[in-house]
Amino acid sequence: MAQPAKGPAKAPCSTPPEHIEDAVTSVHPVDEKLHPSRLVPAALQHIAAMYAGVVTPPLIIGQACGLDLAARTRLIAASLLIAGVATLVQTIGAGKFAGNRLPFVNAASSAGIAPILAIAETNDKGTQLPAVYGAVMVAGAFCLAVGPFFGRLLRFFPPLVTGVVITLIGVTLMPVPVSWAQGGDETAADFGSMSHLALAAFTLVVILLMQRFGRGFVKQVALLFGLLVGTLAAIPFGMADFSAIGSAPVAALPTPFAFGAPVFQPAAILSLCIVMLVLMTESSAGMLALGEICDRRADAEVITRGLRTDGIATLVGPVFGGFPTSAFAQNVGVVSLTRVRSRYVVAAAGATLLVLGAFPVLGAVVSLVPMPVLGGAGIVLFGSIAVSGIRTLSEAGLDDSSNIILVAVALGAGIIPLAAPTFYADFPAWAQTVLGSGISAGAIVAVTLNLFFHHLGTRSGSTAAPALKSS
């Protein structure tokens, strides 16, 4: 009897099943969903790093406008809620329209405080915030209109330029933790006292010891541990203020136009549109920096979606009491320091900001961290941003003399506002706004010199520095 024909022999599997599964489930660190035991502490570090910066603009602006404690609390709640929504949109994304899908934090920027105070001074009490909010809303619409063009200019931002900008972000932010280390309030009698400086130094030492002797995840939560130990150390000396908990309401949702309908004044609008250009430059630089740190370089589309999120938050924020929204560079430092690059960690931090905004009493607990403790940790955070910029510059071909001159002049221009704050005092107001920010001044000089040395007069950009590439 004839034997039935056998089917073709199966080829041996070249890859073991478990390896196939690993290949399928492997994800980029930015898209990794961490276990709650790792996600929660990492998110708390971001919240601790950003909280003081989020509440600073509403506190200062509210006091300047003569608002009472309850009204200032509403401003803080609104800033927290808007920061939470904007951060969630950035990290999770809203289709192809908005969200850069990086571990990127968005919140009210301190860069807008000075021009907002100037607007408040030119208006009578009761009309100050409506004039501010009208200008902020137009600035948000301006960002939405101009944002897409920023993303198309990436070829003019090679590592030579971005390295300068990232370095300047860290350097120009350094006065912030220094002020925190001294107490935060320059008008206070104990500002710069040895007790404040000692507490900041103690916090810094704790973080350094954790980095030196910790292993694995312990090193990743060094910042959070330093903030916790520093706060506990401050309690016996009466340097931790618990009054905020007693005075904060349990729940307070923002009411639309609680401070009046927006008023649109041309001068105020022009001022904040200029500020928005500065914030867009800083936000773009932050996305480029974070892309380098996360090994997922930001391309034109990513930056456009990120700037759209800035514009939406800035446009809608004033309805509930928000201010111009942009990137938070200190959280870029957290990512650089901890190397926890998951965007879901920052998304969890954004969700927490929503809860803190809805329940101010919970936000008050976070505010227990004394300013000197934040100052000690901030030195590490902002310094790590500068290191990221130096690392980027190391790839920029600094053996070329023209590149050396470019970096030298751009860094010098960026440090002028830091070294001589009154240098631009006699310049027009718009020039003071743009050049008074070391980050934007350095970026403008770096881009201009890069065009001069590497684009103008060259054949098809043959000598141009390599642009950043998308992953």
C-alpha positions as CSV (number, residue, x, y, z in Angstrom):
1,M,0.0,0.0,0.0
2,A,1.4,3.3,-0.9
3,Q,2.3,5.5,2.0
4,P,0.5,8.9,2.2
5,A,2.7,11.7,1.0
6,K,4.2,13.7,3.8
7,G,3.8,17.4,3.9
8,P,6.8,19.6,3.5
9,A,9.1,19.6,6.4
10,K,8.8,22.7,8.6
11,A,11.8,24.9,8.8
12,P,13.3,25.2,12.2
13,C,12.4,28.3,14.1
14,S,15.4,30.6,13.9
15,T,14.3,32.6,17.0
16,P,13.2,31.0,20.3
17,P,9.6,31.8,21.2
18,E,10.6,33.7,24.3
19,H,12.9,35.9,22.2
20,I,10.1,36.6,19.8
21,E,7.9,37.7,22.6
22,D,10.6,39.9,24.0
23,A,11.0,41.5,20.5
24,V,7.3,42.1,20.3
25,T,6.9,43.6,23.8
26,S,10.1,45.6,23.7
27,V,9.3,49.3,23.9
28,H,11.3,52.5,23.9
29,P,12.0,53.8,27.5
30,V,9.8,56.9,26.7
31,D,6.8,54.6,26.1
32,E,7.5,52.2,29.0
33,K,4.7,51.8,31.5
34,L,6.4,51.3,34.9
35,H,5.1,49.4,37.8
36,P,3.4,51.6,40.4
37,S,6.3,50.9,42.9
38,R,8.6,52.7,40.5
39,L,6.1,55.1,38.9
40,V,4.8,56.8,42.0
41,P,8.1,57.8,43.6
42,A,9.4,59.0,40.2
43,A,6.2,61.1,39.7
44,L,6.6,62.6,43.2
45,Q,10.0,63.8,42.3
46,H,8.6,65.7,39.3
47,I,5.8,67.2,41.5
48,A,8.3,68.3,44.1
49,A,10.5,69.9,41.5
50,M,7.7,71.8,39.8
51,Y,5.4,72.7,42.6
52,A,7.1,75.9,43.7
53,G,7.4,77.1,40.1
54,V,3.7,76.4,39.4
55,V,2.4,78.3,42.4
56,T,4.9,81.2,42.1
57,P,3.3,83.2,39.3
58,P,-0.3,83.2,40.8
59,L,1.1,84.1,44.2
60,I,3.2,87.0,43.0
61,I,0.5,88.3,40.5
62,G,-2.3,87.8,43.0
63,Q,-0.4,89.8,45.7
64,A,0.5,92.6,43.2
65,C,-3.2,92.9,42.2
66,G,-4.3,93.1,45.9
67,L,-6.2,89.8,46.0
68,D,-7.2,88.3,49.3
69,L,-6.1,84.9,50.5
70,A,-9.3,83.2,49.1
71,A,-8.8,84.8,45.7
72,R,-5.1,83.9,45.6
73,T,-6.0,80.3,46.5
74,R,-8.3,80.2,43.5
75,L,-5.5,81.5,41.3
76,I,-3.2,78.7,42.6
77,A,-5.9,76.1,42.1
78,A,-6.4,77.2,38.5
79,S,-2.7,77.1,37.8
80,L,-2.4,73.6,39.1
81,L,-5.4,72.4,37.2
82,I,-4.2,73.9,33.9
83,A,-0.7,72.6,34.4
84,G,-2.1,69.1,35.0
85,V,-4.3,69.2,31.8
86,A,-1.5,70.6,29.7
87,T,1.0,68.1,31.0
88,L,-1.4,65.2,30.3
89,V,-2.0,66.4,26.8
90,Q,1.8,66.7,26.2
91,T,2.6,63.3,27.5
92,I,-0.4,61.2,26.3
93,G,-1.1,63.2,23.2
94,A,-4.3,64.3,21.4
95,G,-4.1,62.5,18.1
96,K,-1.9,64.1,15.6
97,F,-2.9,67.6,16.6
98,A,-1.3,68.2,20.0
99,G,1.1,66.6,22.5
100,N,4.8,65.9,21.9
101,R,4.5,62.5,23.7
102,L,7.7,63.1,25.7
103,P,8.1,63.3,29.6
104,F,7.4,67.0,29.3
105,V,5.9,69.3,31.9
106,N,3.8,72.3,31.0
107,A,2.8,75.0,33.5
108,A,2.5,78.8,34.0
109,S,5.9,80.3,33.2
110,S,7.6,82.8,35.5
111,A,9.0,84.6,32.4
112,G,5.6,86.2,32.0
113,I,5.5,87.6,35.6
114,A,7.3,90.9,34.9
115,P,5.2,92.0,31.8
116,I,2.0,90.9,33.6
117,L,2.9,93.1,36.6
118,A,3.6,96.0,34.2
119,I,0.1,95.5,32.7
120,A,-1.4,95.4,36.2
121,E,0.3,98.7,37.1
122,T,-1.2,100.5,34.2
123,N,-4.8,99.5,35.1
124,D,-7.1,100.3,38.0
125,K,-7.9,97.8,40.7
126,G,-10.6,95.5,39.5
127,T,-9.6,95.8,35.8
128,Q,-6.1,94.5,36.2
129,L,-6.7,90.8,35.8
130,P,-9.2,91.2,33.0
131,A,-6.6,93.2,31.0
132,V,-4.0,90.6,31.7
133,Y,-6.3,87.7,30.7
134,G,-7.3,89.4,27.5
135,A,-3.7,89.8,26.5
136,V,-2.9,86.2,27.5
137,M,-5.7,84.8,25.4
138,V,-4.5,86.6,22.3
139,A,-0.9,85.5,23.0
140,G,-2.2,81.9,23.1
141,A,-3.9,82.3,19.7
142,F,-0.7,83.9,18.4
143,C,1.2,80.8,19.5
144,L,-1.2,78.5,17.7
145,A,-0.8,80.5,14.5
146,V,3.0,80.8,14.6
147,G,3.8,77.4,16.2
148,P,3.9,75.3,13.1
149,F,6.6,77.5,11.6
150,F,8.9,76.8,14.5
151,G,8.8,73.1,13.8
152,R,10.0,73.6,10.2
153,L,13.1,75.4,11.2
154,L,14.9,72.5,12.8
155,R,17.6,72.4,10.2
156,F,18.9,75.6,11.6
157,F,19.2,74.0,15.1
158,P,22.2,71.6,14.8
159,P,23.9,70.3,18.0
160,L,26.1,73.3,17.8
161,V,23.1,75.6,18.4
162,T,21.0,73.3,20.7
163,G,24.1,72.6,22.8
164,V,24.5,76.3,23.5
165,V,20.8,76.8,24.3
166,I,20.6,73.7,26.6
167,T,23.7,74.9,28.4
168,L,22.2,78.4,28.9
169,I,19.0,76.9,30.2
170,G,20.9,75.3,33.1
171,V,23.2,78.3,33.6
172,T,20.5,81.0,33.5
173,L,18.2,79.0,35.9
174,M,20.9,78.7,38.5
175,P,19.9,82.0,40.3
176,V,16.5,80.4,41.1
177,P,17.8,77.6,43.4
178,V,20.3,80.0,44.8
179,S,17.5,82.3,45.8
180,W,15.5,79.3,47.2
181,A,18.6,78.3,49.2
182,Q,18.6,81.7,50.9
183,G,14.9,81.5,51.8
184,G,13.1,82.5,48.6
185,D,11.8,85.8,49.9
186,E,14.3,88.6,49.4
187,T,12.3,91.0,51.6
188,A,12.4,88.7,54.6
189,A,14.7,89.6,57.5
190,D,16.2,86.1,57.5
191,F,16.9,86.0,53.8
192,G,20.4,84.5,53.3
193,S,20.7,83.4,56.9
194,M,23.1,80.7,57.9
195,S,20.2,78.4,59.0
196,H,18.8,78.6,55.5
197,L,22.1,78.0,53.8
198,A,22.9,75.1,56.2
199,L,19.5,73.4,55.4
200,A,20.1,73.7,51.7
201,A,23.7,72.3,52.0
202,F,22.4,69.4,54.1
203,T,19.8,68.6,51.5
204,L,22.5,68.7,48.8
205,V,24.8,66.4,50.8
206,V,22.0,63.9,51.3
207,I,21.4,63.7,47.6
208,L,25.1,63.4,46.9
209,L,25.4,60.5,49.4
210,M,22.4,58.7,47.8
211,Q,24.0,59.1,44.4
212,R,27.4,57.8,45.7
213,F,26.3,54.8,47.8
214,G,22.9,54.0,46.3
215,R,22.3,51.4,43.7
216,G,19.7,51.0,41.0
217,F,16.3,52.4,41.9
218,V,17.6,54.0,45.1
219,K,19.8,56.3,43.0
220,Q,16.8,57.2,40.9
221,V,14.8,58.5,44.0
222,A,17.8,60.3,45.4
223,L,16.2,63.7,44.8
224,L,12.9,62.7,46.4
225,F,14.7,61.2,49.4
226,G,16.8,64.4,49.8
227,L,13.6,66.6,49.8
228,L,12.0,64.3,52.4
229,V,15.0,64.2,54.7
230,G,15.6,67.9,54.3
231,T,12.0,68.7,55.2
232,L,12.1,66.4,58.3
233,A,15.3,68.1,59.4
234,A,13.7,71.5,59.1
235,I,10.8,70.7,61.4
236,P,12.6,70.8,64.8
237,F,14.0,74.2,63.9
238,G,10.6,75.7,63.0
239,M,11.5,76.1,59.3
240,A,8.6,74.1,58.0
241,D,5.4,76.2,57.7
242,F,2.2,74.3,58.5
243,S,-0.1,77.3,58.4
244,A,-1.0,76.7,54.7
245,I,-2.8,73.5,55.6
246,G,-5.1,75.2,58.1
247,S,-6.0,78.1,55.8
248,A,-6.5,76.1,52.6
249,P,-10.0,75.0,51.6
250,V,-10.6,71.3,51.2
251,A,-12.1,71.6,47.7
252,A,-12.2,74.5,45.3
253,L,-12.9,74.2,41.6
254,P,-12.1,77.3,39.4
255,T,-15.1,79.3,38.1
256,P,-15.0,80.6,34.5
257,F,-14.2,84.3,34.4
258,A,-14.2,84.5,38.2
259,F,-12.1,87.7,38.0
260,G,-14.1,89.3,35.2
261,A,-14.5,89.1,31.5
262,P,-11.3,89.6,29.5
263,V,-10.4,93.1,28.3
264,F,-8.3,93.5,25.1
265,Q,-5.8,96.3,25.2
266,P,-3.3,96.7,22.2
267,A,-0.3,97.5,24.3
268,A,-0.8,94.7,26.7
269,I,-1.4,92.3,23.8
270,L,1.8,93.3,22.0
271,S,3.8,92.9,25.2
272,L,2.6,89.3,25.9
273,C,2.9,88.3,22.2
274,I,6.6,89.1,22.5
275,V,6.7,87.2,25.7
276,M,5.1,84.3,23.9
277,L,7.8,84.3,21.3
278,V,10.4,84.0,24.1
279,L,8.4,81.1,25.7
280,M,8.1,79.3,22.4
281,T,11.9,79.5,21.9
282,E,12.4,78.2,25.4
283,S,9.8,75.5,25.0
284,S,11.3,74.4,21.6
285,A,14.7,74.3,23.3
286,G,13.3,72.2,26.1
287,M,11.8,69.7,23.7
288,L,15.1,69.5,21.8
289,A,17.0,69.0,25.1
290,L,14.5,66.3,26.3
291,G,14.7,64.5,23.0
292,E,18.4,64.3,23.3
293,I,18.2,63.1,26.9
294,C,15.6,60.5,26.0
295,D,17.3,59.3,22.8
296,R,14.2,60.2,20.9
297,R,15.2,63.4,19.1
298,A,12.4,65.9,18.6
299,D,11.6,66.5,14.9
300,A,9.5,69.3,13.3
301,E,6.2,67.5,13.9
302,V,6.9,66.8,17.6
303,I,7.8,70.5,18.2
304,T,4.7,71.7,16.4
305,R,2.5,69.4,18.4
306,G,4.2,70.6,21.6
307,L,3.8,74.3,20.8
308,R,0.2,73.7,19.9
309,T,-0.3,72.4,23.5
310,D,1.4,75.6,24.8
311,G,-0.9,77.7,22.7
312,I,-4.1,75.8,23.7
313,A,-3.3,76.0,27.4
314,T,-2.4,79.7,27.1
315,L,-5.6,80.5,25.2
316,V,-8.0,78.5,27.4
317,G,-6.2,79.0,30.7
318,P,-7.4,82.6,31.3
319,V,-11.0,81.4,31.3
320,F,-10.3,79.7,34.6
321,G,-7.5,82.0,35.9
322,G,-4.4,80.8,34.2
323,F,-1.4,82.5,32.8
324,P,1.1,82.0,29.8
325,T,2.0,78.3,29.7
326,S,5.4,76.9,28.6
327,A,7.9,74.2,29.4
328,F,9.3,73.6,32.8
329,A,13.1,73.2,32.5
330,Q,13.5,71.9,36.0
331,N,11.7,68.8,35.1
332,V,14.0,68.2,32.2
333,G,16.7,68.2,34.9
334,V,14.8,65.5,36.8
335,V,14.7,63.3,33.7
336,S,18.4,63.9,33.0
337,L,19.3,63.2,36.7
338,T,17.2,60.1,37.3
339,R,17.3,58.7,33.7
340,V,13.6,57.6,34.2
341,R,12.4,58.6,30.7
342,S,8.9,57.2,30.8
343,R,6.3,59.7,29.7
344,Y,3.7,57.9,31.8
345,V,5.6,59.0,35.0
346,V,5.1,62.7,34.0
347,A,1.5,61.9,33.0
348,A,1.0,60.6,36.5
349,A,2.5,63.8,37.8
350,G,0.1,65.8,35.6
351,A,-2.9,63.8,37.0
352,T,-1.7,64.6,40.5
353,L,-1.6,68.3,39.7
354,L,-5.2,68.0,38.7
355,V,-6.1,66.5,42.1
356,L,-4.0,69.1,43.9
357,G,-5.8,71.9,42.1
358,A,-9.2,70.5,42.9
359,F,-8.3,69.9,46.6
360,P,-6.1,72.8,47.7
361,V,-5.6,71.3,51.1
362,L,-3.6,68.5,49.5
363,G,-1.6,70.9,47.5
364,A,-0.8,72.7,50.8
365,V,0.9,69.5,52.1
366,V,3.3,69.5,49.1
367,S,4.1,73.2,49.9
368,L,5.5,72.1,53.3
369,V,8.9,71.6,51.6
370,P,10.9,74.6,52.8
371,M,12.5,76.8,50.1
372,P,16.1,76.1,51.3
373,V,15.4,72.4,50.8
374,L,14.2,73.1,47.3
375,G,17.3,75.2,46.7
376,G,19.7,72.4,47.7
377,A,17.9,70.0,45.3
378,G,17.6,72.7,42.6
379,I,21.3,73.1,42.3
380,V,21.6,69.5,41.2
381,L,18.6,69.7,38.9
382,F,19.6,72.8,37.0
383,G,23.3,71.9,37.0
384,S,22.4,68.6,35.3
385,I,20.7,70.5,32.5
386,A,23.9,72.5,31.8
387,V,25.8,69.2,31.7
388,S,23.4,67.9,29.1
389,G,24.1,70.9,27.0
390,I,27.9,70.4,27.3
391,R,27.4,66.8,26.3
392,T,25.6,67.9,23.2
393,L,28.3,70.4,22.4
394,S,30.8,67.6,22.5
395,E,29.2,66.3,19.4
396,A,29.3,69.7,17.6
397,G,32.8,69.7,16.1
398,L,34.5,72.2,18.4
399,D,37.8,71.5,16.7
400,D,36.7,74.0,14.0
401,S,37.6,77.6,14.9
402,S,34.4,79.1,13.5
403,N,32.4,76.8,15.7
404,I,34.5,77.8,18.8
405,I,33.8,81.5,18.0
406,L,30.0,80.7,17.5
407,V,29.7,79.0,20.9
408,A,31.8,81.6,22.7
409,V,29.8,84.6,21.4
410,A,26.4,82.9,21.9
411,L,27.3,81.9,25.5
412,G,28.5,85.4,26.2
413,A,25.3,86.9,24.9
414,G,23.3,84.5,27.0
415,I,25.2,85.3,30.2
416,I,25.0,89.1,29.8
417,P,21.5,89.3,31.5
418,L,22.8,87.1,34.3
419,A,26.0,89.0,34.9
420,A,24.6,92.5,34.2
421,P,20.8,92.6,34.8
422,T,20.6,96.3,33.9
423,F,22.7,96.0,30.7
424,Y,19.6,96.5,28.4
425,A,17.9,99.1,30.6
426,D,18.0,101.8,27.9
427,F,16.8,99.5,25.1
428,P,13.2,99.6,23.9
429,A,10.7,97.6,25.9
430,W,10.4,94.8,23.3
431,A,14.2,94.5,23.1
432,Q,14.4,94.2,26.9
433,T,11.9,91.4,26.8
434,V,13.7,89.4,24.2
435,L,17.3,90.1,25.1
436,G,16.7,90.2,28.8
437,S,16.2,86.4,28.7
438,G,19.6,84.8,28.5
439,I,18.1,81.7,26.8
440,S,16.4,83.6,24.0
441,A,19.3,86.0,23.6
442,G,21.8,83.1,23.3
443,A,19.5,81.2,21.0
444,I,19.1,84.2,18.6
445,V,22.9,84.8,18.5
446,A,23.6,81.0,18.0
447,V,21.1,80.7,15.2
448,T,22.3,83.9,13.5
449,L,26.0,82.9,13.6
450,N,25.2,79.4,12.4
451,L,23.5,80.9,9.4
452,F,26.5,83.2,8.8
453,F,29.2,80.6,9.2
454,H,27.4,77.5,7.8
455,H,24.6,78.5,5.4
456,L,25.1,81.9,3.8
457,G,27.3,81.7,0.8
458,T,27.7,77.9,0.9
459,R,26.7,75.5,-1.8
460,S,23.5,73.7,-0.8
461,G,24.6,74.0,2.8
462,S,27.5,71.7,2.2
463,T,29.5,73.0,5.2
464,A,26.5,73.3,7.4
465,A,26.6,71.6,10.8
466,P,24.5,68.5,10.9
467,A,20.9,69.1,12.0
468,L,19.2,67.1,14.6
469,K,17.6,64.0,13.3
470,S,14.3,62.4,14.2
471,S,14.5,59.0,15.8
